[in-house]
């Protein structure tokens, strides 16, 4: 679990405020995050790290998703 410090906005590694989580300094231990929050008069926010999970599609499903359409003869599509 990762932690960030939020004081009106997220705090980066330099101590400046950033508007989003991408630029925020992540702390691995809650104790370090609490110390940084105490110094910057902020609060500790727990962040779930989704980078460890990968969204992989099963190879069998991938083949089904990419089915190619069978070409119809010229007369077949005109009859619809």
C-alpha positions as a LaTeX table, in Angstrom:
\begin{tabular}{lrrr}
\hline
Residue & $x$ (\AA) & $y$ (\AA) & $z$ (\AA) \\
\hline
Unk1 & 0.00 & 0.00 & 0.00 \\
Unk2 & 1.27 & 3.46 & $-0.79$ \\
Unk3 & 0.48 & 6.67 & 1.06 \\
Unk4 & 0.46 & 10.31 & $-0.04$ \\
Unk5 & 0.14 & 13.55 & 1.90 \\
Unk6 & $-2.74$ & 15.87 & 1.09 \\
Unk7 & $-2.79$ & 19.46 & 2.31 \\
Unk8 & $-5.35$ & 21.35 & 0.17 \\
Unk9 & $-3.60$ & 19.58 & $-2.74$ \\
Unk10 & $-1.16$ & 16.70 & $-3.00$ \\
Unk11 & 2.45 & 17.31 & $-1.95$ \\
Unk12 & 5.31 & 16.30 & $-4.27$ \\
Unk13 & 8.86 & 15.30 & $-3.35$ \\
Unk14 & 10.02 & 18.95 & $-3.33$ \\
Unk15 & 7.25 & 20.01 & $-0.95$ \\
Unk16 & 5.23 & 21.90 & $-3.57$ \\
Unk17 & 1.54 & 21.32 & $-4.20$ \\
Unk18 & 0.40 & 19.38 & $-7.24$ \\
Unk19 & $-3.23$ & 18.96 & $-8.34$ \\
Unk20 & $-3.18$ & 15.22 & $-9.12$ \\
Unk21 & $-1.91$ & 11.91 & $-7.75$ \\
Unk22 & 0.56 & 11.35 & $-10.59$ \\
Unk23 & 2.89 & 14.06 & $-9.32$ \\
Unk24 & 2.43 & 13.31 & $-5.63$ \\
Unk25 & 5.24 & 11.84 & $-3.54$ \\
Unk26 & 4.37 & 8.27 & $-2.55$ \\
Unk27 & 5.50 & 6.91 & 0.80 \\
Unk28 & 5.76 & 3.15 & 1.33 \\
Unk29 & 5.47 & 3.34 & 5.12 \\
Unk30 & 2.63 & 5.02 & 6.95 \\
Unk31 & 5.01 & 6.41 & 9.59 \\
Unk32 & 6.97 & 8.45 & 7.04 \\
Unk33 & 3.73 & 9.73 & 5.52 \\
Unk34 & 2.47 & 10.77 & 8.96 \\
Unk35 & 5.73 & 12.64 & 9.64 \\
Unk36 & 5.48 & 14.47 & 6.32 \\
Unk37 & 1.82 & 15.26 & 7.02 \\
Unk38 & 2.72 & 16.68 & 10.43 \\
Unk39 & 5.39 & 18.95 & 8.93 \\
Unk40 & 3.19 & 20.17 & 6.06 \\
Unk41 & 0.01 & 20.40 & 8.18 \\
Unk42 & $-1.76$ & 17.89 & 5.95 \\
Unk43 & $-3.37$ & 14.49 & 6.18 \\
Unk44 & $-2.34$ & 11.01 & 5.07 \\
Unk45 & $-4.29$ & 9.47 & 2.20 \\
Unk46 & $-4.00$ & 5.76 & 1.41 \\
Unk47 & $-3.58$ & 5.04 & $-2.29$ \\
Unk48 & $-4.28$ & 1.69 & $-3.91$ \\
Unk49 & $-1.57$ & 0.75 & $-6.36$ \\
Unk50 & $-3.15$ & $-0.66$ & $-9.52$ \\
Unk51 & 0.11 & $-0.89$ & $-11.44$ \\
Unk52 & 0.78 & $-4.37$ & $-10.03$ \\
Unk53 & $-2.37$ & $-5.79$ & $-11.57$ \\
Unk54 & $-2.31$ & $-6.27$ & $-15.30$ \\
Unk55 & $-5.43$ & $-6.48$ & $-17.37$ \\
Unk56 & $-4.69$ & $-9.45$ & $-19.56$ \\
Unk57 & $-7.24$ & $-11.03$ & $-21.82$ \\
Unk58 & $-7.29$ & $-14.79$ & $-22.06$ \\
Unk59 & $-5.78$ & $-15.83$ & $-25.44$ \\
Unk60 & $-8.86$ & $-17.92$ & $-26.23$ \\
Unk61 & $-11.13$ & $-14.93$ & $-25.71$ \\
Unk62 & $-8.83$ & $-12.76$ & $-27.80$ \\
Unk63 & $-9.36$ & $-15.05$ & $-30.81$ \\
Unk64 & $-13.12$ & $-14.78$ & $-30.38$ \\
Unk65 & $-12.94$ & $-10.99$ & $-30.23$ \\
Unk66 & $-11.02$ & $-10.75$ & $-33.47$ \\
Unk67 & $-13.23$ & $-12.94$ & $-35.63$ \\
Unk68 & $-13.09$ & $-11.85$ & $-39.20$ \\
Unk69 & $-16.32$ & $-11.50$ & $-41.10$ \\
Unk70 & $-16.88$ & $-13.87$ & $-43.95$ \\
Unk71 & $-17.15$ & $-11.95$ & $-47.20$ \\
Unk72 & $-20.50$ & $-12.23$ & $-48.90$ \\
Unk73 & $-21.02$ & $-12.50$ & $-52.57$ \\
Unk74 & $-22.23$ & $-9.44$ & $-54.42$ \\
Unk75 & $-25.83$ & $-10.65$ & $-54.64$ \\
Unk76 & $-26.13$ & $-11.69$ & $-50.97$ \\
Unk77 & $-25.71$ & $-8.24$ & $-49.48$ \\
Unk78 & $-28.00$ & $-6.66$ & $-52.07$ \\
Unk79 & $-30.94$ & $-8.93$ & $-51.12$ \\
Unk80 & $-31.19$ & $-7.53$ & $-47.56$ \\
\hline
\end{tabular}
